[in-house]
Amino acid sequence: MVALSEHEYQLFQRYIAEKCGISLDDTKAYLVESRLAKLLIDSKCESFSELFLLLQNHSDANIETRVIDAITTNETYWFRDPDSWQMITEVWLPQKIAEIKERKNDKIRVWSAAASTGQEIYSLVITISEYLKNNQITAVSIDDFEFLATDISTNVLTIARRGHYDPITIMRGLKADLREAYFKLEGTSWVLKDEYRKRVRFEPFNLQNSFLFLGKFDLVFCRNVLIYFTEALRNDVFKKTAQVLKPDGCLLIGAAEIYYSMDDYFHKNITSYGTYFTLKETTK
Ligand SMILES: C[S@@+](CC[C@H](N)C(=O)[O-])C[C@H]1O[C@@H](n2cnc3c(N)ncnc32)[C@H](O)[C@@H]1O
C-alpha cells in the first residue's frame, strides 16, 4: 500500500477543510490514507502527491467528487436518537397539524441538512404517515408537508434517492412492522415504496454556502455533522440556520452534541424527550 507522507497529509488536510469545512486533526492521517487508497489505485496514481496534482489541475471532474465521497463519514440509521422521535410525535407534529387545520401555516417544510443515505428524512416521512393513520386524521395529509434533504456527498444522495437498502442497513433502528408496511423486498434489497420515496427532494448542498435561497423551515435536522466542522463553520451554520427557521421553527442536533455558541441564537428546550432548539426572541 502507498504511504501518505506528513507533507501530503497536510495538503489533503487543507484541501478538505477548504472544500467541506471538515477539520481533520493531526491524528487522522491514517483515515485519509485508508479512505483514499482505492481512489489512488483507480486513478492510476503512484503517490498521494500525484493524486493531489490531479485534484488541483481539475483534469478529472470526478476526482473531487470521489475525494469528498471518500472522506465524509456517512454513518446513519433509522430513527437515530429515539428521544427526538418521541419529541416529534408528542410535541412538534401535533402543533404543526393544528397550524394546518387552523390555516396558520400553508406548508410544513422540513430540511435534513446532512442527510447521508436518507434514513433521517425517511424516518420522518414514516413517522408522519404513521401518526396521521393511527390518529385517523383526515383534515391534514402528508401533502401538507414538504421534505428537502441535502448532503455534500453525491454518492450518498444517489443511494438516498433510490431508497434501496441492504438487509443489514434496513435492520438498523427500523422495527419489523414499519419495514413491512413501508418497504417491499426486491431480491435482497428492501425498497422504500414510491409513494413515500417520492415525497423527498434530495439535492447536493454544501453547508458552507448561504442558506437563504432554501426558504424557511418548520424543522431542521442538522445532526451528527457539526462535530466534523471547525468552530468558525459551526457558528456560521448556527447563524444561517437561525435565518431560515420560521419564528416557531425547531432545530435538532445530535443527542450527544453540545455547543455553547448556539446560545447566541437559540433557546434550549429540555424535555423528558430530549432537547430541541427554538429561536430566541431576539433572533426571530
Ligand atoms: C454522520 S452523517 C449524519 C447523517 C444524519 N444526519 C444522522 O445524524 O444520522 C454526516 C453527513 O454530513 C455530510 N457532510 C459533511 N460535510 C458537509 C458539508 N460541508 N455540507 C453538507 N454536508 C456535509 C456527510 O457527507 C455525511 O453524509
PDBQT file of the ligand as one rigid body, heavy atoms in Angstrom, charges set to zero:
ROOT
HETATM    1  C1  LIG A 301     -22.534  11.211  10.062  1.00  0.00    +0.000 C 
HETATM    2  S1  LIG A 301     -23.558  11.707   8.738  1.00  0.00    +0.000 S 
HETATM    3  C2  LIG A 301     -25.015  12.214   9.600  1.00  0.00    +0.000 C 
HETATM    4  C3  LIG A 301     -26.272  11.723   8.928  1.00  0.00    +0.000 C 
HETATM    5  C4  LIG A 301     -27.565  12.038   9.665  1.00  0.00    +0.000 C 
HETATM    6  N1  LIG A 301     -27.748  13.449   9.818  1.00  0.00    +0.000 N 
HETATM    7  C5  LIG A 301     -27.616  11.351  11.005  1.00  0.00    +0.000 C 
HETATM    8  O1  LIG A 301     -27.481  12.032  12.043  1.00  0.00    +0.000 OA
HETATM    9  O2  LIG A 301     -27.784  10.137  11.074  1.00  0.00    +0.000 OA
HETATM   10  C6  LIG A 301     -22.806  13.271   8.292  1.00  0.00    +0.000 C 
HETATM   11  C7  LIG A 301     -23.130  13.726   6.877  1.00  0.00    +0.000 C 
HETATM   12  O3  LIG A 301     -22.697  15.088   6.713  1.00  0.00    +0.000 OA
HETATM   13  C8  LIG A 301     -22.260  15.266   5.394  1.00  0.00    +0.000 C 
HETATM   14  N2  LIG A 301     -21.395  16.462   5.295  1.00  0.00    +0.000 N 
HETATM   15  C9  LIG A 301     -20.100  16.603   5.699  1.00  0.00    +0.000 A 
HETATM   16  N3  LIG A 301     -19.651  17.837   5.413  1.00  0.00    +0.000 NA
HETATM   17  C10 LIG A 301     -20.685  18.509   4.840  1.00  0.00    +0.000 A 
HETATM   18  C11 LIG A 301     -20.839  19.831   4.323  1.00  0.00    +0.000 A 
HETATM   19  N4  LIG A 301     -19.841  20.717   4.343  1.00  0.00    +0.000 N 
HETATM   20  N5  LIG A 301     -22.025  20.165   3.782  1.00  0.00    +0.000 NA
HETATM   21  C12 LIG A 301     -23.048  19.265   3.753  1.00  0.00    +0.000 A 
HETATM   22  N6  LIG A 301     -22.969  18.008   4.216  1.00  0.00    +0.000 NA
HETATM   23  C13 LIG A 301     -21.803  17.629   4.760  1.00  0.00    +0.000 A 
HETATM   24  C14 LIG A 301     -21.543  13.950   5.080  1.00  0.00    +0.000 C 
HETATM   25  O4  LIG A 301     -21.428  13.734   3.699  1.00  0.00    +0.000 OA
HETATM   26  C15 LIG A 301     -22.407  12.927   5.805  1.00  0.00    +0.000 C 
HETATM   27  O5  LIG A 301     -23.315  12.288   4.945  1.00  0.00    +0.000 OA
ENDROOT
TORSDOF 0
